[in-house]
Amino acid sequence: MKRKISFRRYFNTIYVILLVVVIQSYYLGNYVIPTGSMEPTILVGDRIFANNIVYKFKKILRLVILLHSKNL
């Protein structure tokens, strides 16, 4: 016996997927460190999450690690 997926459940799934994509694209970035330029603070292959929007509204402080990317 097959179960029918209701329209509401289908819509909620699509909504959540789109919400995650938007958040990851504009607000929270997941990056992998490709080079050893920040060793020993950040090692090659480390994964970091970066807030992509905070410094548009806040002053950049000393000793803060910034990400420079074409995508930002």
PQR file of N, CA, C, O and H, with PARSE charges and radii, in Angstrom:
ATOM      1  N   MET A   1       0.836  -1.173   0.000 -0.4000 1.5000
ATOM      2  CA  MET A   1       0.000   0.000   0.000 -0.0000 2.0000
ATOM      3  C   MET A   1       0.889   1.248   0.000  0.5500 1.7000
ATOM      4  O   MET A   1       1.734   1.411   0.881 -0.5500 1.4000
ATOM      5  N   LYS A   2       0.699   2.116  -0.978 -0.4000 1.5000
ATOM      6  CA  LYS A   2       1.477   3.338  -1.083 -0.0000 2.0000
ATOM      7  C   LYS A   2       0.817   4.450  -0.288  0.5500 1.7000
ATOM      8  O   LYS A   2      -0.407   4.571  -0.238 -0.5500 1.4000
ATOM      9  H   LYS A   2       0.013   1.983  -1.694  0.4000 1.0000
ATOM     10  N   ARG A   3       1.659   5.249   0.325 -0.4000 1.5000
ATOM     11  CA  ARG A   3       1.155   6.410   1.047 -0.0000 2.0000
ATOM     12  C   ARG A   3       1.232   7.619   0.129  0.5500 1.7000
ATOM     13  O   ARG A   3       2.222   7.812  -0.576 -0.5500 1.4000
ATOM     14  H   ARG A   3       2.653   5.151   0.285  0.4000 1.0000
ATOM     15  N   LYS A   4       0.213   8.407   0.141 -0.4000 1.5000
ATOM     16  CA  LYS A   4       0.230   9.645  -0.615 -0.0000 2.0000
ATOM     17  C   LYS A   4       0.856  10.731   0.251  0.5500 1.7000
ATOM     18  O   LYS A   4       0.519  10.883   1.425 -0.5500 1.4000
ATOM     19  H   LYS A   4      -0.592   8.250   0.714  0.4000 1.0000
ATOM     20  N   ILE A   5       1.770  11.477  -0.351 -0.4000 1.5000
ATOM     21  CA  ILE A   5       2.369  12.597   0.353 -0.0000 2.0000
ATOM     22  C   ILE A   5       1.455  13.795   0.159  0.5500 1.7000
ATOM     23  O   ILE A   5       1.131  14.173  -0.967 -0.5500 1.4000
ATOM     24  H   ILE A   5       2.044  11.353  -1.304  0.4000 1.0000
ATOM     25  N   SER A   6       1.051  14.376   1.255 -0.4000 1.5000
ATOM     26  CA  SER A   6       0.126  15.498   1.169 -0.0000 2.0000
ATOM     27  C   SER A   6       0.843  16.724   0.591  0.5500 1.7000
ATOM     28  O   SER A   6       2.061  16.866   0.696 -0.5500 1.4000
ATOM     29  H   SER A   6       1.314  14.069   2.170  0.4000 1.0000
ATOM     30  N   PHE A   7       0.061  17.583  -0.009 -0.4000 1.5000
ATOM     31  CA  PHE A   7       0.604  18.808  -0.598 -0.0000 2.0000
ATOM     32  C   PHE A   7       1.286  19.656   0.469  0.5500 1.7000
ATOM     33  O   PHE A   7       2.340  20.238   0.211 -0.5500 1.4000
ATOM     34  H   PHE A   7      -0.929  17.468  -0.094  0.4000 1.0000
ATOM     35  N   ARG A   8       0.717  19.736   1.635 -0.4000 1.5000
ATOM     36  CA  ARG A   8       1.283  20.550   2.723 -0.0000 2.0000
ATOM     37  C   ARG A   8       2.656  20.040   3.136  0.5500 1.7000
ATOM     38  O   ARG A   8       3.564  20.838   3.368 -0.5500 1.4000
ATOM     39  H   ARG A   8      -0.139  19.263   1.845  0.4000 1.0000
ATOM     40  N   ARG A   9       2.820  18.741   3.229 -0.4000 1.5000
ATOM     41  CA  ARG A   9       4.109  18.166   3.609 -0.0000 2.0000
ATOM     42  C   ARG A   9       5.151  18.401   2.508  0.5500 1.7000
ATOM     43  O   ARG A   9       6.305  18.715   2.796 -0.5500 1.4000
ATOM     44  H   ARG A   9       2.082  18.093   3.041  0.4000 1.0000
ATOM     45  N   TYR A  10       4.746  18.250   1.283 -0.4000 1.5000
ATOM     46  CA  TYR A  10       5.617  18.507   0.137 -0.0000 2.0000
ATOM     47  C   TYR A  10       6.047  19.975   0.130  0.5500 1.7000
ATOM     48  O   TYR A  10       7.229  20.267  -0.053 -0.5500 1.4000
ATOM     49  H   TYR A  10       3.808  17.995   1.049  0.4000 1.0000
ATOM     50  N   PHE A  11       5.120  20.887   0.323 -0.4000 1.5000
ATOM     51  CA  PHE A  11       5.404  22.314   0.361 -0.0000 2.0000
ATOM     52  C   PHE A  11       6.355  22.652   1.506  0.5500 1.7000
ATOM     53  O   PHE A  11       7.294  23.423   1.309 -0.5500 1.4000
ATOM     54  H   PHE A  11       4.160  20.650   0.471  0.4000 1.0000
ATOM     55  N   ASN A  12       6.138  22.099   2.684 -0.4000 1.5000
ATOM     56  CA  ASN A  12       7.005  22.353   3.831 -0.0000 2.0000
ATOM     57  C   ASN A  12       8.432  21.869   3.574  0.5500 1.7000
ATOM     58  O   ASN A  12       9.392  22.529   3.973 -0.5500 1.4000
ATOM     59  H   ASN A  12       5.375  21.472   2.844  0.4000 1.0000
ATOM     60  N   THR A  13       8.573  20.735   2.917 -0.4000 1.5000
ATOM     61  CA  THR A  13       9.903  20.212   2.601 -0.0000 2.0000
ATOM     62  C   THR A  13      10.632  21.150   1.648  0.5500 1.7000
ATOM     63  O   THR A  13      11.800  21.471   1.870 -0.5500 1.4000
ATOM     64  H   THR A  13       7.793  20.200   2.592  0.4000 1.0000
ATOM     65  N   ILE A  14       9.967  21.588   0.605 -0.4000 1.5000
ATOM     66  CA  ILE A  14      10.567  22.515  -0.354 -0.0000 2.0000
ATOM     67  C   ILE A  14      10.910  23.834   0.329  0.5500 1.7000
ATOM     68  O   ILE A  14      11.969  24.404   0.068 -0.5500 1.4000
ATOM     69  H   ILE A  14       9.018  21.328   0.425  0.4000 1.0000
ATOM     70  N   TYR A  15      10.039  24.321   1.189 -0.4000 1.5000
ATOM     71  CA  TYR A  15      10.257  25.568   1.917 -0.0000 2.0000
ATOM     72  C   TYR A  15      11.507  25.479   2.801  0.5500 1.7000
ATOM     73  O   TYR A  15      12.317  26.406   2.819 -0.5500 1.4000
ATOM     74  H   TYR A  15       9.179  23.857   1.400  0.4000 1.0000
ATOM     75  N   VAL A  16      11.663  24.396   3.516 -0.4000 1.5000
ATOM     76  CA  VAL A  16      12.825  24.221   4.399 -0.0000 2.0000
ATOM     77  C   VAL A  16      14.115  24.141   3.581  0.5500 1.7000
ATOM     78  O   VAL A  16      15.125  24.730   3.968 -0.5500 1.4000
ATOM     79  H   VAL A  16      11.004  23.643   3.501  0.4000 1.0000
ATOM     80  N   ILE A  17      14.096  23.434   2.479 -0.4000 1.5000
ATOM     81  CA  ILE A  17      15.289  23.327   1.627 -0.0000 2.0000
ATOM     82  C   ILE A  17      15.675  24.709   1.088  0.5500 1.7000
ATOM     83  O   ILE A  17      16.852  25.068   1.114 -0.5500 1.4000
ATOM     84  H   ILE A  17      13.276  22.955   2.165  0.4000 1.0000
ATOM     85  N   LEU A  18      14.718  25.476   0.609 -0.4000 1.5000
ATOM     86  CA  LEU A  18      15.001  26.822   0.111 -0.0000 2.0000
ATOM     87  C   LEU A  18      15.508  27.741   1.220  0.5500 1.7000
ATOM     88  O   LEU A  18      16.403  28.553   0.988 -0.5500 1.4000
ATOM     89  H   LEU A  18      13.762  25.185   0.588  0.4000 1.0000
ATOM     90  N   LEU A  19      14.951  27.621   2.404 -0.4000 1.5000
ATOM     91  CA  LEU A  19      15.388  28.429   3.533 -0.0000 2.0000
ATOM     92  C   LEU A  19      16.841  28.127   3.903  0.5500 1.7000
ATOM     93  O   LEU A  19      17.613  29.045   4.179 -0.5500 1.4000
ATOM     94  H   LEU A  19      14.224  26.961   2.592  0.4000 1.0000
ATOM     95  N   VAL A  20      17.213  26.860   3.911 -0.4000 1.5000
ATOM     96  CA  VAL A  20      18.592  26.477   4.211 -0.0000 2.0000
ATOM     97  C   VAL A  20      19.550  27.009   3.157  0.5500 1.7000
ATOM     98  O   VAL A  20      20.629  27.496   3.494 -0.5500 1.4000
ATOM     99  H   VAL A  20      16.586  26.114   3.687  0.4000 1.0000
ATOM    100  N   VAL A  21      19.176  26.925   1.898 -0.4000 1.5000
ATOM    101  CA  VAL A  21      20.038  27.418   0.820 -0.0000 2.0000
ATOM    102  C   VAL A  21      20.236  28.933   0.940  0.5500 1.7000
ATOM    103  O   VAL A  21      21.352  29.423   0.771 -0.5500 1.4000
ATOM    104  H   VAL A  21      18.300  26.529   1.624  0.4000 1.0000
ATOM    105  N   VAL A  22      19.178  29.665   1.227 -0.4000 1.5000
ATOM    106  CA  VAL A  22      19.283  31.117   1.364 -0.0000 2.0000
ATOM    107  C   VAL A  22      20.151  31.485   2.564  0.5500 1.7000
ATOM    108  O   VAL A  22      20.991  32.379   2.458 -0.5500 1.4000
ATOM    109  H   VAL A  22      18.271  29.267   1.365  0.4000 1.0000
ATOM    110  N   ILE A  23      19.970  30.830   3.680 -0.4000 1.5000
ATOM    111  CA  ILE A  23      20.767  31.122   4.872 -0.0000 2.0000
ATOM    112  C   ILE A  23      22.239  30.830   4.616  0.5500 1.7000
ATOM    113  O   ILE A  23      23.100  31.623   4.997 -0.5500 1.4000
ATOM    114  H   ILE A  23      19.288  30.105   3.766  0.4000 1.0000
ATOM    115  N   GLN A  24      22.536  29.716   3.983 -0.4000 1.5000
ATOM    116  CA  GLN A  24      23.929  29.372   3.712 -0.0000 2.0000
ATOM    117  C   GLN A  24      24.548  30.301   2.675  0.5500 1.7000
ATOM    118  O   GLN A  24      25.754  30.547   2.720 -0.5500 1.4000
ATOM    119  H   GLN A  24      21.836  29.071   3.674  0.4000 1.0000
ATOM    120  N   SER A  25      23.770  30.812   1.761 -0.4000 1.5000
ATOM    121  CA  SER A  25      24.304  31.678   0.711 -0.0000 2.0000
ATOM    122  C   SER A  25      24.592  33.089   1.201  0.5500 1.7000
ATOM    123  O   SER A  25      25.611  33.676   0.840 -0.5500 1.4000
ATOM    124  H   SER A  25      22.791  30.612   1.724  0.4000 1.0000
ATOM    125  N   TYR A  26      23.699  33.637   2.021 -0.4000 1.5000
ATOM    126  CA  TYR A  26      23.809  35.039   2.374 -0.0000 2.0000
ATOM    127  C   TYR A  26      24.220  35.312   3.809  0.5500 1.7000
ATOM    128  O   TYR A  26      24.781  36.372   4.088 -0.5500 1.4000
ATOM    129  H   TYR A  26      22.870  33.159   2.315  0.4000 1.0000
ATOM    130  N   TYR A  27      23.962  34.408   4.714 -0.4000 1.5000
ATOM    131  CA  TYR A  27      24.214  34.699   6.120 -0.0000 2.0000
ATOM    132  C   TYR A  27      25.343  33.864   6.697  0.5500 1.7000
ATOM    133  O   TYR A  27      26.305  34.418   7.231 -0.5500 1.4000
ATOM    134  H   TYR A  27      23.505  33.547   4.487  0.4000 1.0000
ATOM    135  N   LEU A  28      25.252  32.590   6.606 -0.4000 1.5000
ATOM    136  CA  LEU A  28      26.210  31.694   7.237 -0.0000 2.0000
ATOM    137  C   LEU A  28      26.921  30.889   6.164  0.5500 1.7000
ATOM    138  O   LEU A  28      26.289  30.155   5.404 -0.5500 1.4000
ATOM    139  H   LEU A  28      24.471  32.140   6.173  0.4000 1.0000
ATOM    140  N   GLY A  29      28.241  31.032   6.105 -0.4000 1.5000
ATOM    141  CA  GLY A  29      29.017  30.318   5.100 -0.0000 2.0000
ATOM    142  C   GLY A  29      29.820  29.190   5.714  0.5500 1.7000
ATOM    143  O   GLY A  29      30.365  29.332   6.809 -0.5500 1.4000
ATOM    144  H   GLY A  29      28.754  31.628   6.722  0.4000 1.0000
ATOM    145  N   ASN A  30      29.894  28.078   5.020 -0.4000 1.5000
ATOM    146  CA  ASN A  30      30.688  26.929   5.430 -0.0000 2.0000
ATOM    147  C   ASN A  30      31.888  26.864   4.499  0.5500 1.7000
ATOM    148  O   ASN A  30      31.728  26.713   3.288 -0.5500 1.4000
ATOM    149  H   ASN A  30      29.452  27.962   4.131  0.4000 1.0000
ATOM    150  N   TYR A  31      33.098  26.979   5.059 -0.4000 1.5000
ATOM    151  CA  TYR A  31      34.297  27.036   4.247 -0.0000 2.0000
ATOM    152  C   TYR A  31      35.309  25.992   4.719  0.5500 1.7000
ATOM    153  O   TYR A  31      35.332  25.614   5.890 -0.5500 1.4000
ATOM    154  H   TYR A  31      33.228  27.102   6.043  0.4000 1.0000
ATOM    155  N   VAL A  32      36.142  25.537   3.787 -0.4000 1.5000
ATOM    156  CA  VAL A  32      37.261  24.647   4.087 -0.0000 2.0000
ATOM    157  C   VAL A  32      38.533  25.435   3.808  0.5500 1.7000
ATOM    158  O   VAL A  32      38.656  26.066   2.758 -0.5500 1.4000
ATOM    159  H   VAL A  32      36.124  25.844   2.835  0.4000 1.0000
ATOM    160  N   ILE A  33      39.478  25.402   4.739 -0.4000 1.5000
ATOM    161  CA  ILE A  33      40.729  26.147   4.596 -0.0000 2.0000
ATOM    162  C   ILE A  33      41.635  25.406   3.607  0.5500 1.7000
ATOM    163  O   ILE A  33      42.012  24.262   3.864 -0.5500 1.4000
ATOM    164  H   ILE A  33      39.378  24.889   5.592  0.4000 1.0000
ATOM    165  N   PRO A  34      41.993  26.042   2.472 -0.5600 1.5000
ATOM    166  CA  PRO A  34      42.771  25.348   1.447  0.2800 2.0000
ATOM    167  C   PRO A  34      44.286  25.442   1.613  0.5500 1.7000
ATOM    168  O   PRO A  34      45.011  24.569   1.133 -0.5500 1.4000
ATOM    169  N   THR A  35      44.782  26.495   2.291 -0.4000 1.5000
ATOM    170  CA  THR A  35      46.230  26.691   2.391 -0.0000 2.0000
ATOM    171  C   THR A  35      46.649  26.895   3.839  0.5500 1.7000
ATOM    172  O   THR A  35      45.814  27.095   4.721 -0.5500 1.4000
ATOM    173  H   THR A  35      44.194  27.204   2.680  0.4000 1.0000
ATOM    174  N   GLY A  36      47.936  26.843   4.064 -0.4000 1.5000
ATOM    175  CA  GLY A  36      48.476  26.969   5.413 -0.0000 2.0000
ATOM    176  C   GLY A  36      48.912  28.370   5.776  0.5500 1.7000
ATOM    177  O   GLY A  36      49.828  28.533   6.582 -0.5500 1.4000
ATOM    178  H   GLY A  36      48.615  26.681   3.348  0.4000 1.0000
ATOM    179  N   SER A  37      48.284  29.392   5.205 -0.4000 1.5000
ATOM    180  CA  SER A  37      48.723  30.764   5.450 -0.0000 2.0000
ATOM    181  C   SER A  37      48.438  31.245   6.874  0.5500 1.7000
ATOM    182  O   SER A  37      49.062  32.206   7.324 -0.5500 1.4000
ATOM    183  H   SER A  37      47.540  29.259   4.550  0.4000 1.0000
ATOM    184  N   MET A  38      47.525  30.611   7.587 -0.4000 1.5000
ATOM    185  CA  MET A  38      47.191  31.032   8.952 -0.0000 2.0000
ATOM    186  C   MET A  38      47.689  30.046  10.012  0.5500 1.7000
ATOM    187  O   MET A  38      47.283  30.132  11.171 -0.5500 1.4000
ATOM    188  H   MET A  38      47.019  29.830   7.222  0.4000 1.0000
ATOM    189  N   GLU A  39      48.554  29.120   9.632 -0.4000 1.5000
ATOM    190  CA  GLU A  39      49.064  28.158  10.613 -0.0000 2.0000
ATOM    191  C   GLU A  39      49.838  28.883  11.692  0.5500 1.7000
ATOM    192  O   GLU A  39      50.498  29.867  11.357 -0.5500 1.4000
ATOM    193  H   GLU A  39      48.884  29.049   8.691  0.4000 1.0000
ATOM    194  N   PRO A  40      49.820  28.502  12.923 -0.5600 1.5000
ATOM    195  CA  PRO A  40      49.151  27.386  13.557  0.2800 2.0000
ATOM    196  C   PRO A  40      47.727  27.697  14.039  0.5500 1.7000
ATOM    197  O   PRO A  40      47.088  26.845  14.655 -0.5500 1.4000
ATOM    198  N   THR A  41      47.223  28.917  13.764 -0.4000 1.5000
ATOM    199  CA  THR A  41      45.876  29.269  14.223 -0.0000 2.0000
ATOM    200  C   THR A  41      44.813  28.441  13.521  0.5500 1.7000
ATOM    201  O   THR A  41      43.948  27.859  14.175 -0.5500 1.4000
ATOM    202  H   THR A  41      47.743  29.610  13.263  0.4000 1.0000
ATOM    203  N   ILE A  42      44.869  28.383  12.213 -0.4000 1.5000
ATOM    204  CA  ILE A  42      43.929  27.605  11.407 -0.0000 2.0000
ATOM    205  C   ILE A  42      44.761  26.675  10.539  0.5500 1.7000
ATOM    206  O   ILE A  42      45.668  27.118   9.835 -0.5500 1.4000
ATOM    207  H   ILE A  42      45.572  28.856  11.681  0.4000 1.0000
ATOM    208  N   LEU A  43      44.453  25.391  10.591 -0.4000 1.5000
ATOM    209  CA  LEU A  43      45.217  24.398   9.853 -0.0000 2.0000
ATOM    210  C   LEU A  43      44.573  24.088   8.506  0.5500 1.7000
ATOM    211  O   LEU A  43      43.381  24.326   8.306 -0.5500 1.4000
ATOM    212  H   LEU A  43      43.716  25.031  11.163  0.4000 1.0000
ATOM    213  N   VAL A  44      45.372  23.556   7.587 -0.4000 1.5000
ATOM    214  CA  VAL A  44      44.869  23.166   6.267 -0.0000 2.0000
ATOM    215  C   VAL A  44      43.810  22.079   6.446  0.5500 1.7000
ATOM    216  O   VAL A  44      44.019  21.112   7.179 -0.5500 1.4000
ATOM    217  H   VAL A  44      46.340  23.363   7.749  0.4000 1.0000
ATOM    218  N   GLY A  45      42.685  22.242   5.778 -0.4000 1.5000
ATOM    219  CA  GLY A  45      41.611  21.263   5.851 -0.0000 2.0000
ATOM    220  C   GLY A  45      40.594  21.529   6.948  0.5500 1.7000
ATOM    221  O   GLY A  45      39.581  20.833   7.023 -0.5500 1.4000
ATOM    222  H   GLY A  45      42.515  23.027   5.182  0.4000 1.0000
ATOM    223  N   ASP A  46      40.839  22.523   7.805 -0.4000 1.5000
ATOM    224  CA  ASP A  46      39.859  22.860   8.846 -0.0000 2.0000
ATOM    225  C   ASP A  46      38.593  23.389   8.197  0.5500 1.7000
ATOM    226  O   ASP A  46      38.635  24.033   7.149 -0.5500 1.4000
ATOM    227  H   ASP A  46      41.661  23.088   7.743  0.4000 1.0000
ATOM    228  N   ARG A  47      37.479  23.110   8.831 -0.4000 1.5000
ATOM    229  CA  ARG A  47      36.191  23.626   8.374 -0.0000 2.0000
ATOM    230  C   ARG A  47      35.753  24.716   9.340  0.5500 1.7000
ATOM    231  O   ARG A  47      35.823  24.547  10.558 -0.5500 1.4000
ATOM    232  H   ARG A  47      37.445  22.586   9.682  0.4000 1.0000
ATOM    233  N   ILE A  48      35.302  25.831   8.789 -0.4000 1.5000
ATOM    234  CA  ILE A  48      34.837  26.936   9.625 -0.0000 2.0000
ATOM    235  C   ILE A  48      33.485  27.430   9.112  0.5500 1.7000
ATOM    236  O   ILE A  48      33.152  27.294   7.935 -0.5500 1.4000
ATOM    237  H   ILE A  48      35.245  25.968   7.800  0.4000 1.0000
ATOM    238  N   PHE A  49      32.723  28.006  10.037 -0.4000 1.5000
ATOM    239  CA  PHE A  49      31.491  28.697   9.687 -0.0000 2.0000
ATOM    240  C   PHE A  49      31.756  30.180   9.833  0.5500 1.7000
ATOM    241  O   PHE A  49      32.374  30.601  10.811 -0.5500 1.4000
ATOM    242  H   PHE A  49      32.993  28.117  10.993  0.4000 1.0000
ATOM    243  N   ALA A  50      31.308  30.973   8.896 -0.4000 1.5000
ATOM    244  CA  ALA A  50      31.539  32.406   8.924 -0.0000 2.0000
ATOM    245  C   ALA A  50      30.226  33.155   8.782  0.5500 1.7000
ATOM    246  O   ALA A  50      29.368  32.793   7.977 -0.5500 1.4000
ATOM    247  H   ALA A  50      30.805  30.632   8.102  0.4000 1.0000
ATOM    248  N   ASN A  51      30.087  34.193   9.569 -0.4000 1.5000
ATOM    249  CA  ASN A  51      28.936  35.072   9.480 -0.0000 2.0000
ATOM    250  C   ASN A  51      29.227  36.072   8.370  0.5500 1.7000
ATOM    251  O   ASN A  51      30.115  36.910   8.521 -0.5500 1.4000
ATOM    252  H   ASN A  51      30.784  34.488  10.223  0.4000 1.0000
ATOM    253  N   ASN A  52      28.515  36.005   7.283 -0.4000 1.5000
ATOM    254  CA  ASN A  52      28.798  36.824   6.104 -0.0000 2.0000
ATOM    255  C   ASN A  52      28.228  38.232   6.163  0.5500 1.7000
ATOM    256  O   ASN A  52      28.550  39.052   5.303 -0.5500 1.4000
ATOM    257  H   ASN A  52      27.793  35.324   7.160  0.4000 1.0000
ATOM    258  N   ILE A  53      27.403  38.536   7.135 -0.4000 1.5000
ATOM    259  CA  ILE A  53      26.679  39.797   7.092 -0.0000 2.0000
ATOM    260  C   ILE A  53      27.010  40.747   8.242  0.5500 1.7000
ATOM    261  O   ILE A  53      26.694  41.934   8.155 -0.5500 1.4000
ATOM    262  H   ILE A  53      27.141  37.870   7.833  0.4000 1.0000
ATOM    263  N   VAL A  54      27.624  40.272   9.296 -0.4000 1.5000
ATOM    264  CA  VAL A  54      27.797  41.071  10.504 -0.0000 2.0000
ATOM    265  C   VAL A  54      28.646  42.312  10.277  0.5500 1.7000
ATOM    266  O   VAL A  54      28.371  43.346  10.886 -0.5500 1.4000
ATOM    267  H   VAL A  54      27.880  39.308   9.367  0.4000 1.0000
ATOM    268  N   TYR A  55      29.664  42.255   9.429 -0.4000 1.5000
ATOM    269  CA  TYR A  55      30.546  43.405   9.269 -0.0000 2.0000
ATOM    270  C   TYR A  55      30.007  44.457   8.310  0.5500 1.7000
ATOM    271  O   TYR A  55      30.680  45.454   8.049 -0.5500 1.4000
ATOM    272  H   TYR A  55      29.887  41.415   8.934  0.4000 1.0000
ATOM    273  N   LYS A  56      28.829  44.257   7.790 -0.4000 1.5000
ATOM    274  CA  LYS A  56      28.164  45.319   7.042 -0.0000 2.0000
ATOM    275  C   LYS A  56      27.512  46.310   8.004  0.5500 1.7000
ATOM    276  O   LYS A  56      27.219  47.447   7.634 -0.5500 1.4000
ATOM    277  H   LYS A  56      28.282  43.447   8.002  0.4000 1.0000
ATOM    278  N   PHE A  57      27.286  45.862   9.255 -0.4000 1.5000
ATOM    279  CA  PHE A  57      26.615  46.694  10.254 -0.0000 2.0000
ATOM    280  C   PHE A  57      27.488  47.006  11.464  0.5500 1.7000
ATOM    281  O   PHE A  57      27.080  47.778  12.332 -0.5500 1.4000
ATOM    282  H   PHE A  57      27.524  44.939   9.556  0.4000 1.0000
ATOM    283  N   LYS A  58      28.667  46.429  11.535 -0.4000 1.5000
ATOM    284  CA  LYS A  58      29.508  46.531  12.713 -0.0000 2.0000
ATOM    285  C   LYS A  58      30.935  46.876  12.300  0.5500 1.7000
ATOM    286  O   LYS A  58      31.387  46.478  11.226 -0.5500 1.4000
ATOM    287  H   LYS A  58      28.998  45.802  10.830  0.4000 1.0000
ATOM    288  N   LYS A  59      31.636  47.608  13.141 -0.4000 1.5000
ATOM    289  CA  LYS A  59      33.016  47.977  12.874 -0.0000 2.0000
ATOM    290  C   LYS A  59      33.921  46.747  12.997  0.5500 1.7000
ATOM    291  O   LYS A  59      33.730  45.920  13.888 -0.5500 1.4000
ATOM    292  H   LYS A  59      31.269  47.932  14.013  0.4000 1.0000
ATOM    293  N   ILE A  60      34.899  46.631  12.104 -0.4000 1.5000
ATOM    294  CA  ILE A  60      35.848  45.524  12.145 -0.0000 2.0000
ATOM    295  C   ILE A  60      36.882  45.813  13.225  0.5500 1.7000
ATOM    296  O   ILE A  60      37.503  46.876  13.232 -0.5500 1.4000
ATOM    297  H   ILE A  60      35.054  47.303  11.380  0.4000 1.0000
ATOM    298  N   LEU A  61      37.061  44.872  14.127 -0.4000 1.5000
ATOM    299  CA  LEU A  61      37.983  45.028  15.244 -0.0000 2.0000
ATOM    300  C   LEU A  61      39.327  44.386  14.956  0.5500 1.7000
ATOM    301  O   LEU A  61      39.452  43.569  14.044 -0.5500 1.4000
ATOM    302  H   LEU A  61      36.556  44.008  14.121  0.4000 1.0000
ATOM    303  N   ARG A  62      40.316  44.753  15.724 -0.4000 1.5000
ATOM    304  CA  ARG A  62      41.645  44.186  15.604 -0.0000 2.0000
ATOM    305  C   ARG A  62      41.619  42.732  16.065  0.5500 1.7000
ATOM    306  O   ARG A  62      40.830  42.371  16.939 -0.5500 1.4000
ATOM    307  H   ARG A  62      40.215  45.417  16.465  0.4000 1.0000
ATOM    308  N   LEU A  63      42.469  41.905  15.486 -0.4000 1.5000
ATOM    309  CA  LEU A  63      42.621  40.482  15.796 -0.0000 2.0000
ATOM    310  C   LEU A  63      41.410  39.641  15.384  0.5500 1.7000
ATOM    311  O   LEU A  63      41.221  38.538  15.897 -0.5500 1.4000
ATOM    312  H   LEU A  63      43.109  42.198  14.776  0.4000 1.0000
ATOM    313  N   VAL A  64      40.605  40.145  14.481 -0.4000 1.5000
ATOM    314  CA  VAL A  64      39.472  39.393  13.956 -0.0000 2.0000
ATOM    315  C   VAL A  64      39.904  38.767  12.633  0.5500 1.7000
ATOM    316  O   VAL A  64      40.519  39.433  11.801 -0.5500 1.4000
ATOM    317  H   VAL A  64      40.758  41.041  14.064  0.4000 1.0000
ATOM    318  N   ILE A  65      39.588  37.498  12.439 -0.4000 1.5000
ATOM    319  CA  ILE A  65      39.926  36.813  11.193 -0.0000 2.0000
ATOM    320  C   ILE A  65      38.814  37.084  10.184  0.5500 1.7000
ATOM    321  O   ILE A  65      37.645  36.803  10.445 -0.5500 1.4000
ATOM    322  H   ILE A  65      39.089  36.956  13.116  0.4000 1.0000
ATOM    323  N   LEU A  66      39.188  37.629   9.040 -0.4000 1.5000
ATOM    324  CA  LEU A  66      38.219  37.947   7.990 -0.0000 2.0000
ATOM    325  C   LEU A  66      38.419  36.992   6.806  0.5500 1.7000
ATOM    326  O   LEU A  66      39.537  36.565   6.517 -0.5500 1.4000
ATOM    327  H   LEU A  66      40.138  37.857   8.828  0.4000 1.0000
ATOM    328  N   LEU A  67      37.337  36.676   6.144 -0.4000 1.5000
ATOM    329  CA  LEU A  67      37.388  35.838   4.951 -0.0000 2.0000
ATOM    330  C   LEU A  67      37.252  36.722   3.727  0.5500 1.7000
ATOM    331  O   LEU A  67      36.359  37.566   3.654 -0.5500 1.4000
ATOM    332  H   LEU A  67      36.429  37.023   6.379  0.4000 1.0000
ATOM    333  N   HIS A  68      38.127  36.527   2.780 -0.4000 1.5000
ATOM    334  CA  HIS A  68      38.049  37.261   1.516 -0.0000 2.0000
ATOM    335  C   HIS A  68      37.709  36.264   0.430  0.5500 1.7000
ATOM    336  O   HIS A  68      38.447  35.306   0.200 -0.5500 1.4000
ATOM    337  H   HIS A  68      38.852  35.841   2.839  0.4000 1.0000
ATOM    338  N   SER A  69      36.614  36.486  -0.222 -0.4000 1.5000
ATOM    339  CA  SER A  69      36.169  35.562  -1.249 -0.0000 2.0000
ATOM    340  C   SER A  69      35.454  36.339  -2.341  0.5500 1.7000
ATOM    341  O   SER A  69      34.860  37.385  -2.079 -0.5500 1.4000
ATOM    342  H   SER A  69      36.014  37.264  -0.035  0.4000 1.0000
ATOM    343  N   LYS A  70      35.509  35.835  -3.545 -0.4000 1.5000
ATOM    344  CA  LYS A  70      34.791  36.460  -4.647 -0.0000 2.0000
ATOM    345  C   LYS A  70      33.289  36.350  -4.430  0.5500 1.7000
ATOM    346  O   LYS A  70      32.526  37.188  -4.909 -0.5500 1.4000
ATOM    347  H   LYS A  70      35.991  34.985  -3.758  0.4000 1.0000
ATOM    348  N   ASN A  71      32.860  35.306  -3.700 -0.4000 1.5000
ATOM    349  CA  ASN A  71      31.439  35.049  -3.526 -0.0000 2.0000
ATOM    350  C   ASN A  71      30.796  35.936  -2.470  0.5500 1.7000
ATOM    351  O   ASN A  71      29.569  36.032  -2.428 -0.5500 1.4000
ATOM    352  H   ASN A  71      33.481  34.625  -3.310  0.4000 1.0000
ATOM    353  N   LEU A  72      31.579  36.589  -1.614 -0.4000 1.5000
ATOM    354  CA  LEU A  72      30.994  37.391  -0.551 -0.0000 2.0000
ATOM    355  C   LEU A  72      30.554  38.688  -1.070  0.5500 1.7000
ATOM    356  O   LEU A  72      30.031  39.509  -0.316 -0.5500 1.4000
ATOM    357  H   LEU A  72      32.575  36.511  -1.648  0.4000 1.0000
TER
END
